[in-house]
């Protein structure tokens, strides 16, 4: 199972972590991946410079509400 963790700390919250989480939830449901992908939140991941910090199986990415669709396509769908 792929494990996605989204930072929900204050800096990432201001950069759109709520929208990123909601979009990921929608994509997981839309593609019927609830048994293949787990989604959770974490407080500060110590990478506050860019977009919202997101890890996939421990690998760190910076995602924005505008890039979450392409991120999901590239890092989740293509790797399942």
PyMOL Python script that loads the backbone (N, CA, C, O; Angstrom):
from pymol import cmd

cmd.read_pdbstr("""\
ATOM      1  N   UNK A   1       0.844  -1.187   0.000  1.00  0.00           N
ATOM      2  CA  UNK A   1       0.000   0.000   0.000  1.00  0.00           C
ATOM      3  C   UNK A   1       0.880   1.238   0.000  1.00  0.00           C
ATOM      4  O   UNK A   1       1.830   1.329   0.778  1.00  0.00           O
ATOM      5  N   UNK A   2       0.566   2.197  -0.874  1.00  0.00           N
ATOM      6  CA  UNK A   2       1.284   3.477  -0.907  1.00  0.00           C
ATOM      7  C   UNK A   2       0.806   4.332   0.252  1.00  0.00           C
ATOM      8  O   UNK A   2      -0.390   4.412   0.532  1.00  0.00           O
ATOM      9  N   UNK A   3       1.755   4.969   0.921  1.00  0.00           N
ATOM     10  CA  UNK A   3       1.417   5.827   2.060  1.00  0.00           C
ATOM     11  C   UNK A   3       1.724   7.277   1.699  1.00  0.00           C
ATOM     12  O   UNK A   3       2.878   7.643   1.477  1.00  0.00           O
ATOM     13  N   UNK A   4       0.670   8.101   1.645  1.00  0.00           N
ATOM     14  CA  UNK A   4       0.813   9.535   1.369  1.00  0.00           C
ATOM     15  C   UNK A   4       0.575  10.285   2.679  1.00  0.00           C
ATOM     16  O   UNK A   4      -0.431  10.075   3.356  1.00  0.00           O
ATOM     17  N   UNK A   5       1.518  11.163   3.021  1.00  0.00           N
ATOM     18  CA  UNK A   5       1.376  11.997   4.209  1.00  0.00           C
ATOM     19  C   UNK A   5       1.483  13.453   3.785  1.00  0.00           C
ATOM     20  O   UNK A   5       2.424  13.842   3.094  1.00  0.00           O
ATOM     21  N   UNK A   6       0.515  14.249   4.204  1.00  0.00           N
ATOM     22  CA  UNK A   6       0.469  15.674   3.849  1.00  0.00           C
ATOM     23  C   UNK A   6       0.707  16.496   5.104  1.00  0.00           C
ATOM     24  O   UNK A   6       0.090  16.251   6.140  1.00  0.00           O
ATOM     25  N   UNK A   7       1.610  17.480   5.011  1.00  0.00           N
ATOM     26  CA  UNK A   7       1.853  18.371   6.141  1.00  0.00           C
ATOM     27  C   UNK A   7       0.643  19.276   6.339  1.00  0.00           C
ATOM     28  O   UNK A   7       0.141  19.880   5.391  1.00  0.00           O
ATOM     29  N   UNK A   8       0.186  19.360   7.575  1.00  0.00           N
ATOM     30  CA  UNK A   8      -0.930  20.247   7.894  1.00  0.00           C
ATOM     31  C   UNK A   8      -0.503  21.283   8.940  1.00  0.00           C
ATOM     32  O   UNK A   8      -1.338  21.854   9.642  1.00  0.00           O
ATOM     33  N   UNK A   9       0.814  21.514   9.032  1.00  0.00           N
ATOM     34  CA  UNK A   9       1.327  22.553   9.928  1.00  0.00           C
ATOM     35  C   UNK A   9       0.918  23.929   9.433  1.00  0.00           C
ATOM     36  O   UNK A   9       0.373  24.063   8.337  1.00  0.00           O
ATOM     37  N   UNK A  10       1.181  24.951  10.238  1.00  0.00           N
ATOM     38  CA  UNK A  10       0.678  26.293   9.913  1.00  0.00           C
ATOM     39  C   UNK A  10       1.219  26.840   8.598  1.00  0.00           C
ATOM     40  O   UNK A  10       0.455  27.435   7.838  1.00  0.00           O
ATOM     41  N   UNK A  11       2.494  26.664   8.298  1.00  0.00           N
ATOM     42  CA  UNK A  11       3.059  27.195   7.056  1.00  0.00           C
ATOM     43  C   UNK A  11       2.433  26.507   5.839  1.00  0.00           C
ATOM     44  O   UNK A  11       2.050  27.169   4.874  1.00  0.00           O
ATOM     45  N   UNK A  12       2.334  25.187   5.893  1.00  0.00           N
ATOM     46  CA  UNK A  12       1.724  24.460   4.768  1.00  0.00           C
ATOM     47  C   UNK A  12       0.226  24.734   4.674  1.00  0.00           C
ATOM     48  O   UNK A  12      -0.342  24.752   3.583  1.00  0.00           O
ATOM     49  N   UNK A  13      -0.402  24.944   5.815  1.00  0.00           N
ATOM     50  CA  UNK A  13      -1.828  25.287   5.796  1.00  0.00           C
ATOM     51  C   UNK A  13      -2.043  26.572   4.993  1.00  0.00           C
ATOM     52  O   UNK A  13      -2.980  26.666   4.200  1.00  0.00           O
ATOM     53  N   UNK A  14      -1.172  27.554   5.204  1.00  0.00           N
ATOM     54  CA  UNK A  14      -1.284  28.822   4.476  1.00  0.00           C
ATOM     55  C   UNK A  14      -1.013  28.644   2.979  1.00  0.00           C
ATOM     56  O   UNK A  14      -1.471  29.444   2.163  1.00  0.00           O
ATOM     57  N   UNK A  15      -0.270  27.598   2.624  1.00  0.00           N
ATOM     58  CA  UNK A  15       0.065  27.343   1.213  1.00  0.00           C
ATOM     59  C   UNK A  15      -0.953  26.435   0.532  1.00  0.00           C
ATOM     60  O   UNK A  15      -0.807  26.123  -0.650  1.00  0.00           O
ATOM     61  N   UNK A  16      -1.991  26.003   1.269  1.00  0.00           N
ATOM     62  CA  UNK A  16      -3.065  25.240   0.645  1.00  0.00           C
ATOM     63  C   UNK A  16      -3.131  23.770   0.994  1.00  0.00           C
ATOM     64  O   UNK A  16      -3.652  22.980   0.206  1.00  0.00           O
ATOM     65  N   UNK A  17      -2.616  23.373   2.157  1.00  0.00           N
ATOM     66  CA  UNK A  17      -2.633  21.944   2.484  1.00  0.00           C
ATOM     67  C   UNK A  17      -4.048  21.368   2.533  1.00  0.00           C
ATOM     68  O   UNK A  17      -4.254  20.210   2.172  1.00  0.00           O
ATOM     69  N   UNK A  18      -5.009  22.153   2.969  1.00  0.00           N
ATOM     70  CA  UNK A  18      -6.388  21.653   3.025  1.00  0.00           C
ATOM     71  C   UNK A  18      -6.887  21.304   1.620  1.00  0.00           C
ATOM     72  O   UNK A  18      -7.499  20.256   1.411  1.00  0.00           O
ATOM     73  N   UNK A  19      -6.617  22.199   0.655  1.00  0.00           N
ATOM     74  CA  UNK A  19      -7.037  21.924  -0.724  1.00  0.00           C
ATOM     75  C   UNK A  19      -6.299  20.708  -1.296  1.00  0.00           C
ATOM     76  O   UNK A  19      -6.878  19.923  -2.046  1.00  0.00           O
ATOM     77  N   UNK A  20      -5.019  20.559  -0.936  1.00  0.00           N
ATOM     78  CA  UNK A  20      -4.239  19.404  -1.405  1.00  0.00           C
ATOM     79  C   UNK A  20      -4.824  18.111  -0.836  1.00  0.00           C
ATOM     80  O   UNK A  20      -4.992  17.135  -1.567  1.00  0.00           O
ATOM     81  N   UNK A  21      -5.135  18.098   0.456  1.00  0.00           N
ATOM     82  CA  UNK A  21      -5.722  16.913   1.089  1.00  0.00           C
ATOM     83  C   UNK A  21      -7.068  16.581   0.442  1.00  0.00           C
ATOM     84  O   UNK A  21      -7.326  15.425   0.105  1.00  0.00           O
ATOM     85  N   UNK A  22      -7.922  17.586   0.267  1.00  0.00           N
ATOM     86  CA  UNK A  22      -9.242  17.344  -0.328  1.00  0.00           C
ATOM     87  C   UNK A  22      -9.122  16.824  -1.755  1.00  0.00           C
ATOM     88  O   UNK A  22      -9.865  15.926  -2.150  1.00  0.00           O
ATOM     89  N   UNK A  23      -8.189  17.381  -2.535  1.00  0.00           N
ATOM     90  CA  UNK A  23      -7.993  16.905  -3.910  1.00  0.00           C
ATOM     91  C   UNK A  23      -7.497  15.468  -3.914  1.00  0.00           C
ATOM     92  O   UNK A  23      -7.975  14.653  -4.702  1.00  0.00           O
ATOM     93  N   UNK A  24      -6.539  15.145  -3.039  1.00  0.00           N
ATOM     94  CA  UNK A  24      -6.025  13.770  -2.980  1.00  0.00           C
ATOM     95  C   UNK A  24      -7.131  12.800  -2.573  1.00  0.00           C
ATOM     96  O   UNK A  24      -7.230  11.707  -3.130  1.00  0.00           O
ATOM     97  N   UNK A  25      -7.965  13.192  -1.604  1.00  0.00           N
ATOM     98  CA  UNK A  25      -9.097  12.344  -1.211  1.00  0.00           C
ATOM     99  C   UNK A  25     -10.015  12.091  -2.402  1.00  0.00           C
ATOM    100  O   UNK A  25     -10.455  10.964  -2.626  1.00  0.00           O
ATOM    101  N   UNK A  26     -10.302  13.145  -3.162  1.00  0.00           N
ATOM    102  CA  UNK A  26     -11.169  13.016  -4.333  1.00  0.00           C
ATOM    103  C   UNK A  26     -10.551  12.095  -5.380  1.00  0.00           C
ATOM    104  O   UNK A  26     -11.244  11.240  -5.932  1.00  0.00           O
ATOM    105  N   UNK A  27      -9.245  12.257  -5.665  1.00  0.00           N
ATOM    106  CA  UNK A  27      -8.575  11.418  -6.664  1.00  0.00           C
ATOM    107  C   UNK A  27      -8.545   9.956  -6.225  1.00  0.00           C
ATOM    108  O   UNK A  27      -8.752   9.059  -7.042  1.00  0.00           O
ATOM    109  N   UNK A  28      -8.286   9.714  -4.937  1.00  0.00           N
ATOM    110  CA  UNK A  28      -8.253   8.342  -4.430  1.00  0.00           C
ATOM    111  C   UNK A  28      -9.623   7.690  -4.593  1.00  0.00           C
ATOM    112  O   UNK A  28      -9.715   6.535  -5.009  1.00  0.00           O
ATOM    113  N   UNK A  29     -10.685   8.423  -4.269  1.00  0.00           N
ATOM    114  CA  UNK A  29     -12.049   7.910  -4.412  1.00  0.00           C
ATOM    115  C   UNK A  29     -12.403   7.708  -5.889  1.00  0.00           C
ATOM    116  O   UNK A  29     -12.932   6.666  -6.278  1.00  0.00           O
ATOM    117  N   UNK A  30     -12.102   8.718  -6.695  1.00  0.00           N
ATOM    118  CA  UNK A  30     -12.434   8.691  -8.125  1.00  0.00           C
ATOM    119  C   UNK A  30     -11.790   7.499  -8.844  1.00  0.00           C
ATOM    120  O   UNK A  30     -12.389   6.909  -9.742  1.00  0.00           O
ATOM    121  N   UNK A  31     -10.559   7.154  -8.436  1.00  0.00           N
ATOM    122  CA  UNK A  31      -9.840   6.049  -9.070  1.00  0.00           C
ATOM    123  C   UNK A  31      -9.981   4.737  -8.295  1.00  0.00           C
ATOM    124  O   UNK A  31      -9.306   3.755  -8.606  1.00  0.00           O
ATOM    125  N   UNK A  32     -10.857   4.721  -7.287  1.00  0.00           N
ATOM    126  CA  UNK A  32     -11.136   3.529  -6.484  1.00  0.00           C
ATOM    127  C   UNK A  32      -9.848   2.910  -5.921  1.00  0.00           C
ATOM    128  O   UNK A  32      -9.586   1.721  -6.099  1.00  0.00           O
ATOM    129  N   UNK A  33      -9.056   3.743  -5.242  1.00  0.00           N
ATOM    130  CA  UNK A  33      -7.760   3.303  -4.731  1.00  0.00           C
ATOM    131  C   UNK A  33      -7.702   3.213  -3.208  1.00  0.00           C
ATOM    132  O   UNK A  33      -6.612   3.160  -2.639  1.00  0.00           O
ATOM    133  N   UNK A  34      -8.848   3.196  -2.543  1.00  0.00           N
ATOM    134  CA  UNK A  34      -8.852   3.187  -1.077  1.00  0.00           C
ATOM    135  C   UNK A  34      -8.139   1.978  -0.494  1.00  0.00           C
ATOM    136  O   UNK A  34      -7.643   2.038   0.631  1.00  0.00           O
ATOM    137  N   UNK A  35      -8.079   0.874  -1.246  1.00  0.00           N
ATOM    138  CA  UNK A  35      -7.374  -0.310  -0.754  1.00  0.00           C
ATOM    139  C   UNK A  35      -5.907  -0.339  -1.176  1.00  0.00           C
ATOM    140  O   UNK A  35      -5.181  -1.262  -0.810  1.00  0.00           O
ATOM    141  N   UNK A  36      -5.460   0.664  -1.946  1.00  0.00           N
ATOM    142  CA  UNK A  36      -4.076   0.696  -2.426  1.00  0.00           C
ATOM    143  C   UNK A  36      -3.291   1.903  -1.938  1.00  0.00           C
ATOM    144  O   UNK A  36      -2.063   1.920  -2.013  1.00  0.00           O
ATOM    145  N   UNK A  37      -4.003   2.924  -1.432  1.00  0.00           N
ATOM    146  CA  UNK A  37      -3.354   4.172  -1.022  1.00  0.00           C
ATOM    147  C   UNK A  37      -3.905   4.600   0.332  1.00  0.00           C
ATOM    148  O   UNK A  37      -5.120   4.644   0.529  1.00  0.00           O
ATOM    149  N   UNK A  38      -3.000   4.918   1.274  1.00  0.00           N
ATOM    150  CA  UNK A  38      -3.451   5.493   2.548  1.00  0.00           C
ATOM    151  C   UNK A  38      -3.034   6.960   2.581  1.00  0.00           C
ATOM    152  O   UNK A  38      -1.945   7.320   2.132  1.00  0.00           O
ATOM    153  N   UNK A  39      -3.908   7.791   3.115  1.00  0.00           N
ATOM    154  CA  UNK A  39      -3.676   9.231   3.176  1.00  0.00           C
ATOM    155  C   UNK A  39      -3.757   9.667   4.626  1.00  0.00           C
ATOM    156  O   UNK A  39      -4.736   9.382   5.316  1.00  0.00           O
ATOM    157  N   UNK A  40      -2.714  10.366   5.092  1.00  0.00           N
ATOM    158  CA  UNK A  40      -2.728  10.857   6.463  1.00  0.00           C
ATOM    159  C   UNK A  40      -2.104  12.242   6.520  1.00  0.00           C
ATOM    160  O   UNK A  40      -1.526  12.717   5.542  1.00  0.00           O
ATOM    161  N   UNK A  41      -2.224  12.875   7.661  1.00  0.00           N
ATOM    162  CA  UNK A  41      -1.655  14.196   7.869  1.00  0.00           C
ATOM    163  C   UNK A  41      -0.567  14.145   8.924  1.00  0.00           C
ATOM    164  O   UNK A  41      -0.525  13.224   9.739  1.00  0.00           O
ATOM    165  N   UNK A  42       0.311  15.135   8.907  1.00  0.00           N
ATOM    166  CA  UNK A  42       1.371  15.250   9.906  1.00  0.00           C
ATOM    167  C   UNK A  42       1.652  16.730  10.116  1.00  0.00           C
ATOM    168  O   UNK A  42       1.474  17.547   9.213  1.00  0.00           O
ATOM    169  N   UNK A  43       2.094  17.060  11.326  1.00  0.00           N
ATOM    170  CA  UNK A  43       2.488  18.439  11.571  1.00  0.00           C
ATOM    171  C   UNK A  43       3.918  18.634  11.110  1.00  0.00           C
ATOM    172  O   UNK A  43       4.612  17.656  10.831  1.00  0.00           O
ATOM    173  N   UNK A  44       4.360  19.840  11.027  1.00  0.00           N
ATOM    174  CA  UNK A  44       5.585  20.304  10.373  1.00  0.00           C
ATOM    175  C   UNK A  44       6.576  19.210   9.973  1.00  0.00           C
ATOM    176  O   UNK A  44       7.061  18.438  10.800  1.00  0.00           O
ATOM    177  N   UNK A  45       6.853  19.179   8.667  1.00  0.00           N
ATOM    178  CA  UNK A  45       7.786  18.218   8.096  1.00  0.00           C
ATOM    179  C   UNK A  45       9.134  18.885   7.799  1.00  0.00           C
ATOM    180  O   UNK A  45       9.975  18.320   7.099  1.00  0.00           O
ATOM    181  N   UNK A  46       9.326  20.080   8.332  1.00  0.00           N
ATOM    182  CA  UNK A  46      10.604  20.809   8.247  1.00  0.00           C
ATOM    183  C   UNK A  46      11.026  21.147   6.822  1.00  0.00           C
ATOM    184  O   UNK A  46      12.220  21.195   6.529  1.00  0.00           O
ATOM    185  N   UNK A  47      10.064  21.380   5.932  1.00  0.00           N
ATOM    186  CA  UNK A  47      10.366  21.756   4.555  1.00  0.00           C
ATOM    187  C   UNK A  47       9.415  22.872   4.137  1.00  0.00           C
ATOM    188  O   UNK A  47       8.638  22.724   3.194  1.00  0.00           O
ATOM    189  N   UNK A  48       9.491  23.986   4.851  1.00  0.00           N
ATOM    190  CA  UNK A  48       8.487  25.042   4.733  1.00  0.00           C
ATOM    191  C   UNK A  48       8.732  26.026   3.592  1.00  0.00           C
ATOM    192  O   UNK A  48       7.962  26.976   3.446  1.00  0.00           O
ATOM    193  N   UNK A  49       9.756  25.843   2.790  1.00  0.00           N
ATOM    194  CA  UNK A  49      10.125  26.859   1.805  1.00  0.00           C
ATOM    195  C   UNK A  49       9.222  26.909   0.588  1.00  0.00           C
ATOM    196  O   UNK A  49       8.902  27.998   0.111  1.00  0.00           O
ATOM    197  N   UNK A  50       8.809  25.784   0.080  1.00  0.00           N
ATOM    198  CA  UNK A  50       8.140  25.770  -1.218  1.00  0.00           C
ATOM    199  C   UNK A  50       6.637  25.616  -1.063  1.00  0.00           C
ATOM    200  O   UNK A  50       5.989  26.438  -0.416  1.00  0.00           O
ATOM    201  N   UNK A  51       6.078  24.565  -1.656  1.00  0.00           N
ATOM    202  CA  UNK A  51       4.639  24.327  -1.549  1.00  0.00           C
ATOM    203  C   UNK A  51       4.331  23.534  -0.297  1.00  0.00           C
ATOM    204  O   UNK A  51       5.073  23.589   0.685  1.00  0.00           O
ATOM    205  N   UNK A  52       3.256  22.810  -0.335  1.00  0.00           N
ATOM    206  CA  UNK A  52       2.839  21.946   0.764  1.00  0.00           C
ATOM    207  C   UNK A  52       3.734  20.700   0.742  1.00  0.00           C
ATOM    208  O   UNK A  52       3.915  20.078  -0.305  1.00  0.00           O
ATOM    209  N   UNK A  53       4.285  20.346   1.896  1.00  0.00           N
ATOM    210  CA  UNK A  53       5.132  19.160   1.979  1.00  0.00           C
ATOM    211  C   UNK A  53       4.263  17.906   1.961  1.00  0.00           C
ATOM    212  O   UNK A  53       3.318  17.775   2.739  1.00  0.00           O
ATOM    213  N   UNK A  54       4.603  16.990   1.057  1.00  0.00           N
ATOM    214  CA  UNK A  54       3.883  15.725   0.923  1.00  0.00           C
ATOM    215  C   UNK A  54       4.921  14.627   0.775  1.00  0.00           C
ATOM    216  O   UNK A  54       5.857  14.758  -0.013  1.00  0.00           O
ATOM    217  N   UNK A  55       4.762  13.537   1.530  1.00  0.00           N
ATOM    218  CA  UNK A  55       5.644  12.392   1.315  1.00  0.00           C
ATOM    219  C   UNK A  55       4.839  11.246   0.720  1.00  0.00           C
ATOM    220  O   UNK A  55       3.666  11.050   1.037  1.00  0.00           O
ATOM    221  N   UNK A  56       5.501  10.499  -0.148  1.00  0.00           N
ATOM    222  CA  UNK A  56       4.940   9.267  -0.701  1.00  0.00           C
ATOM    223  C   UNK A  56       5.953   8.180  -0.365  1.00  0.00           C
ATOM    224  O   UNK A  56       7.068   8.171  -0.887  1.00  0.00           O
ATOM    225  N   UNK A  57       5.555   7.273   0.507  1.00  0.00           N
ATOM    226  CA  UNK A  57       6.453   6.220   0.981  1.00  0.00           C
ATOM    227  C   UNK A  57       7.794   6.790   1.438  1.00  0.00           C
ATOM    228  O   UNK A  57       8.851   6.224   1.160  1.00  0.00           O
ATOM    229  N   UNK A  58       7.733   7.928   2.148  1.00  0.00           N
ATOM    230  CA  UNK A  58       8.922   8.519   2.730  1.00  0.00           C
ATOM    231  C   UNK A  58       9.692   9.487   1.846  1.00  0.00           C
ATOM    232  O   UNK A  58      10.624  10.135   2.322  1.00  0.00           O
ATOM    233  N   UNK A  59       9.328   9.604   0.566  1.00  0.00           N
ATOM    234  CA  UNK A  59      10.007  10.527  -0.352  1.00  0.00           C
ATOM    235  C   UNK A  59       9.263  11.862  -0.323  1.00  0.00           C
ATOM    236  O   UNK A  59       8.045  11.910  -0.491  1.00  0.00           O
ATOM    237  N   UNK A  60      10.019  12.951  -0.104  1.00  0.00           N
ATOM    238  CA  UNK A  60       9.418  14.268   0.076  1.00  0.00           C
ATOM    239  C   UNK A  60       9.201  15.010  -1.237  1.00  0.00           C
ATOM    240  O   UNK A  60      10.075  15.024  -2.105  1.00  0.00           O
ATOM    241  N   UNK A  61       8.032  15.623  -1.375  1.00  0.00           N
ATOM    242  CA  UNK A  61       7.664  16.435  -2.533  1.00  0.00           C
ATOM    243  C   UNK A  61       7.082  17.749  -2.036  1.00  0.00           C
ATOM    244  O   UNK A  61       6.601  17.828  -0.906  1.00  0.00           O
ATOM    245  N   UNK A  62       7.122  18.779  -2.869  1.00  0.00           N
ATOM    246  CA  UNK A  62       6.412  20.032  -2.605  1.00  0.00           C
ATOM    247  C   UNK A  62       5.280  20.123  -3.620  1.00  0.00           C
ATOM    248  O   UNK A  62       5.511  20.077  -4.828  1.00  0.00           O
ATOM    249  N   UNK A  63       4.057  20.253  -3.119  1.00  0.00           N
ATOM    250  CA  UNK A  63       2.870  20.226  -3.965  1.00  0.00           C
ATOM    251  C   UNK A  63       2.054  21.486  -3.678  1.00  0.00           C
ATOM    252  O   UNK A  63       2.027  21.967  -2.546  1.00  0.00           O
ATOM    253  N   UNK A  64       1.401  22.010  -4.689  1.00  0.00           N
ATOM    254  CA  UNK A  64       0.496  23.143  -4.488  1.00  0.00           C
ATOM    255  C   UNK A  64      -0.897  22.707  -4.932  1.00  0.00           C
ATOM    256  O   UNK A  64      -1.039  21.691  -5.613  1.00  0.00           O
ATOM    257  N   UNK A  65      -1.924  23.465  -4.554  1.00  0.00           N
ATOM    258  CA  UNK A  65      -3.259  23.121  -5.043  1.00  0.00           C
ATOM    259  C   UNK A  65      -3.307  23.067  -6.578  1.00  0.00           C
ATOM    260  O   UNK A  65      -4.105  22.320  -7.143  1.00  0.00           O
ATOM    261  N   UNK A  66      -2.468  23.847  -7.245  1.00  0.00           N
ATOM    262  CA  UNK A  66      -2.449  23.868  -8.713  1.00  0.00           C
ATOM    263  C   UNK A  66      -1.721  22.671  -9.317  1.00  0.00           C
ATOM    264  O   UNK A  66      -2.004  22.294 -10.454  1.00  0.00           O
ATOM    265  N   UNK A  67      -0.783  22.063  -8.575  1.00  0.00           N
ATOM    266  CA  UNK A  67       0.004  20.951  -9.128  1.00  0.00           C
ATOM    267  C   UNK A  67      -0.405  19.587  -8.596  1.00  0.00           C
ATOM    268  O   UNK A  67       0.168  18.574  -8.997  1.00  0.00           O
ATOM    269  N   UNK A  68      -1.389  19.542  -7.699  1.00  0.00           N
ATOM    270  CA  UNK A  68      -1.745  18.268  -7.063  1.00  0.00           C
ATOM    271  C   UNK A  68      -2.241  17.231  -8.085  1.00  0.00           C
ATOM    272  O   UNK A  68      -1.990  16.039  -7.912  1.00  0.00           O
ATOM    273  N   UNK A  69      -2.927  17.659  -9.128  1.00  0.00           N
ATOM    274  CA  UNK A  69      -3.416  16.722 -10.146  1.00  0.00           C
ATOM    275  C   UNK A  69      -2.283  16.036 -10.879  1.00  0.00           C
ATOM    276  O   UNK A  69      -2.289  14.814 -11.021  1.00  0.00           O
ATOM    277  N   UNK A  70      -1.308  16.804 -11.348  1.00  0.00           N
ATOM    278  CA  UNK A  70      -0.180  16.205 -12.060  1.00  0.00           C
ATOM    279  C   UNK A  70       0.690  15.385 -11.110  1.00  0.00           C
ATOM    280  O   UNK A  70       1.239  14.356 -11.506  1.00  0.00           O
ATOM    281  N   UNK A  71       0.818  15.835  -9.856  1.00  0.00           N
ATOM    282  CA  UNK A  71       1.545  15.069  -8.841  1.00  0.00           C
ATOM    283  C   UNK A  71       0.895  13.695  -8.652  1.00  0.00           C
ATOM    284  O   UNK A  71       1.584  12.675  -8.637  1.00  0.00           O
ATOM    285  N   UNK A  72      -0.429  13.673  -8.507  1.00  0.00           N
ATOM    286  CA  UNK A  72      -1.144  12.410  -8.299  1.00  0.00           C
ATOM    287  C   UNK A  72      -0.937  11.476  -9.497  1.00  0.00           C
ATOM    288  O   UNK A  72      -0.678  10.284  -9.335  1.00  0.00           O
ATOM    289  N   UNK A  73      -1.055  12.036 -10.681  1.00  0.00           N
ATOM    290  CA  UNK A  73      -0.884  11.257 -11.903  1.00  0.00           C
ATOM    291  C   UNK A  73       0.517  10.631 -11.974  1.00  0.00           C
ATOM    292  O   UNK A  73       0.662   9.435 -12.225  1.00  0.00           O
ATOM    293  N   UNK A  74       1.533  11.452 -11.750  1.00  0.00           N
ATOM    294  CA  UNK A  74       2.923  11.017 -11.889  1.00  0.00           C
ATOM    295  C   UNK A  74       3.408  10.140 -10.747  1.00  0.00           C
ATOM    296  O   UNK A  74       4.015   9.095 -10.978  1.00  0.00           O
ATOM    297  N   UNK A  75       3.145  10.559  -9.522  1.00  0.00           N
ATOM    298  CA  UNK A  75       3.730   9.874  -8.358  1.00  0.00           C
ATOM    299  C   UNK A  75       2.866   8.769  -7.765  1.00  0.00           C
ATOM    300  O   UNK A  75       3.371   7.922  -7.029  1.00  0.00           O
ATOM    301  N   UNK A  76       1.575   8.762  -8.073  1.00  0.00           N
ATOM    302  CA  UNK A  76       0.703   7.722  -7.516  1.00  0.00           C
ATOM    303  C   UNK A  76       0.211   6.780  -8.615  1.00  0.00           C
ATOM    304  O   UNK A  76       0.542   5.594  -8.610  1.00  0.00           O
ATOM    305  N   UNK A  77      -0.568   7.298  -9.546  1.00  0.00           N
ATOM    306  CA  UNK A  77      -1.169   6.428 -10.564  1.00  0.00           C
ATOM    307  C   UNK A  77      -0.131   5.646 -11.362  1.00  0.00           C
ATOM    308  O   UNK A  77      -0.286   4.442 -11.562  1.00  0.00           O
ATOM    309  N   UNK A  78       0.917   6.312 -11.816  1.00  0.00           N
ATOM    310  CA  UNK A  78       1.914   5.640 -12.664  1.00  0.00           C
ATOM    311  C   UNK A  78       2.778   4.654 -11.901  1.00  0.00           C
ATOM    312  O   UNK A  78       3.495   3.858 -12.508  1.00  0.00           O
ATOM    313  N   UNK A  79       2.716   4.699 -10.560  1.00  0.00           N
ATOM    314  CA  UNK A  79       3.578   3.823  -9.749  1.00  0.00           C
ATOM    315  C   UNK A  79       2.815   2.738  -9.022  1.00  0.00           C
ATOM    316  O   UNK A  79       3.378   2.048  -8.171  1.00  0.00           O
ATOM    317  N   UNK A  80       1.551   2.577  -9.342  1.00  0.00           N
ATOM    318  CA  UNK A  80       0.764   1.511  -8.699  1.00  0.00           C
ATOM    319  C   UNK A  80       0.808   0.250  -9.533  1.00  0.00           C
ATOM    320  O   UNK A  80       0.207  -0.758  -9.160  1.00  0.00           O
TER     321      UNK A  80
END
""", "prot")
cmd.dss("prot")
cmd.show_as("cartoon", "prot")
cmd.util.cbc("prot")
cmd.orient("prot")
